[in-house]
Amino acid sequence: MLVKYLKVPLPAPGSTLKVGMCGVDIVLQRPGPGELPFFDHSLRCLFDLLTVDKFLRLFTCFLLEHQILLCSKTLSRLMIVAESLCALAFPFRWQLTYVPILPYSQLKFMEAPVPYIMGLCYEDVIPEQIFQSNVCVLDIDTGELDMPEDVPILPDRTEFAREVASVLIRFEDHLLENEEDIVKKREVGVI
C-alpha cells in the first residue's frame, strides 16, 4: 500500500493534491512560484516580537550580509526570528553561516570573520563581549537592536513599512473573520 503512495507525483507548484490513505485524506500542497515557501510558524509571531521598524532595520542587515546575533532567554523565540528572516528573503536564500541556537560555551564562533546569523540563549545578562562594532545584535526579549553605524537605510523604507503594516492589518482582519466563522459554526452545532 505504501508503495502505491510513493509513486504519487508531487502536485504542480500552486496546486493541491488530495490522496486517500486508510480512510484518511492526506492533502499535498505546494506554494506557487511567487508565493512564500511553507513555514512552520506564523509570521505574525515575528511581528509580535518586533516592531515593523526594527524588523526592517534587522532585515537590512540580513540583505547586506552582516553578522547578525539574535539573543533571547527563550529558544523558541530565537528559532522564530531566525527562520522568519530566512523565509522572508524568498526567493533568495541565506547561504552563509547559520546557527540559530549557538551553545553558550561556543561564543568564540562569533569572532569568525564571515557573515552569519547566530542565536544566543542567555540566562541573566547578554555578555558584553558580543557587542562589537561590526555585529548587528538584537535582544528579542527587550526589542533592543544594536547595529553597525555604516548600515544604510532601505530605499523607500517609510513606504515599505506602511505596506508591511497594511499586510499585518489585513491579516489580523482575516484572523478575526475566521474566528467569528468558527464561533458561528459552534453555535449552530456544525463544529
N, C-alpha and C positions, 0 to 999 in steps of 0.2 A: 504494500500500500504506500509506503514512504517513497519508494522508487517512482511511483506514479507522480507524486508531487515534486520530486526533484527535477522532473522533466518539464515542469510548468515554466514557461519563459517569463522573465520579468515584464511587467507592463511597460508600455511606451512612456517616455517622460511626459508628465502631466496627466496621466490616466490612472485608473484604478482597476484592479482585477480581483474578483471575489472567487475564492476556492472553498469548496465544502470538504471538511475532513472530520469523520466520526460524528456527524451531526452538528458540527460547529463550523460556522462560516469564518474563514480567515480572509482578511482584506489586505491585499498587497497594493501599495500606492507609491508612486514616485513623483517628486515635485517636477514641475515644468521647467523648461530651460531658463526662464527668467526668474524663477522663484527661489527663495532661500532653501537650503537643504534642510531635511528634517533634523530636529534638535530635541534633546531630551528634557529641556527646561523651557518654561515660558520666558520669552524675552522681557516680559513685564517684570519678572524678578530683578533683572538688571536695573531697570529704571525705578524700582522700589528702593534699590540700594544707592543709586547715583542720580544726581540731577542731570538733566539733558546737557547743561553746560559742562559739567565735569566729565560726562561721557564723551562729549565732542573733543575736549582737550586731551583726554586719555586716548581716544581713537586717532587723533592727530599724531601722537607719539607712536602709536601702533603702525600707522601708514608710513611714517618716516623711519620705521625700523629702529627705534630707540630701545635702550634697555628698559624694561618695564618690570617693576616689582610690585606685586599685589600683596597686601598684608591684611590679615584678619585673625580673630580668635576662633573663627568658625571655618572648618574645612569646606563645607558646602558653599559658603559664600565665595571662597577662592575659586572653586570649580565653576560656579555660575558666571562670575565675571570673566574668567579666562576663556571659557568655552564660548560665551556670548561674543566676546571680541573676535574670536576666530570665525564664528558663524556669520557675523555681520560684515566680514571682509569679503564675502561671496561677491563675485566669482573668483576672487583671489584666495590664496591660502598662505598662512604663516608657515614658512618652510625653514625657519631658523630654530634656535634652541627654545624648547617649550617644556617647562617643568611646572605644571600648575600647582603642585604641592611639593615644595622643597623641604626636606627634613632640616630641622633647626641646626643639627650638627654639621650640615653641609653648606653653611653660609659662605664658605670660601669660593664656591662656584659663582657667586655674584661678582667676583673680581674678573671673570672672563671678559676678554676684550671683544666680545661679539654681541650683536643684538640678541635679546632674549625676552621671554615672558616667564616669570617665575612667581610662584605664590609662597608666601611665608606665613605659617600659622604660629602666632606668638601667644604667650600666656599673659604677661603683665604689660610690658612696655616694648615698643619696637626698638631694637638695638640701634644706637646712634651710628654705628659703623656703616649702616646701609644707606645713610643719607649722603650720597656722593653727588657731585655737581652734574654728572652725566647720566644719572639714573632717574627715571620717572617713577616716583613712589606713590602708590595710592593706599591709604588706610581705609579700607572698605567700611569698617565699623564706625569711624568718625566722619568719613567723607572728605578727609584732608588729602589734597593732591599736591605733591611737591614735584615740580617739573624743571628740566634744564631751562636756563634762561634763553637759549637760542632757538626754542621751538616756535616756528611761525604760526600765525593764526590761519585757520582754514579759509579759503576764499568763500565769500558769501556765507559766512558762518551764522550770522543772525537769521538769514532766510532759511538755512538748513535746520537751525534749531527750531524755528517755527514749524517747519514741515514735520520734524520728528515729534514735536509736542502735539501737532494735529493728528498724526497717526495714533499716538498714545490715547488721545481723547476718543477717537473713533473706536479704538479697541475697547476702551472702558465702556462706551455706549453699547457695543456689541455684546460684551460680557453681561451687562445689565439686562439686555433684551433676552439673552439665553436664560439667565436666572429667572426672569419673570415667566418665560415659557415653561420652565421646569416646575415652578410653583403652581401655575395654572393646571398643568398636567397632573400634578399630585392632588390638587383639589378635585379634579374631575375623576380621579382614580385610574388614569392611564398609566401612571408610574407607581 
